[in-house]
Amino acid sequence: MCRNIRPLNNLEPAATPDEVHAAALQYVRKVSGTTRPSRANQEVFDRAVEEIAHLTRHLLEALVTTAPAKDREVEAAKARARWDRRAAAG
């Protein structure tokens, strides 16, 4: 999976529309192999992002879990610690 796409399920507070859109955009960029489509492909690129974001929202709404929701601040601190370890090792 692309590193820029973050898990959005089971977060407190829930994933925002902007987060869902950003994940959809990263997915379409990865699959299409381009970060900036040509003018000829812009419409289909944008449509794909919107459709994937729409489906992702439905997926997140439908998923069921018994695990306690993850705290965003705690998860962000863990991500920063992982980044610090990678930076120190590299």
Protein Blocks (a to p, Z undefined) as FASTA:
>chain_A
ZZklccfehiacdddfklmmmmmmmmmmmmnopabdcfklmmmmmmmmmmmmmmmmmmmm
mpccfbdcddfklmmmmmmmmmmmmmmmZZ
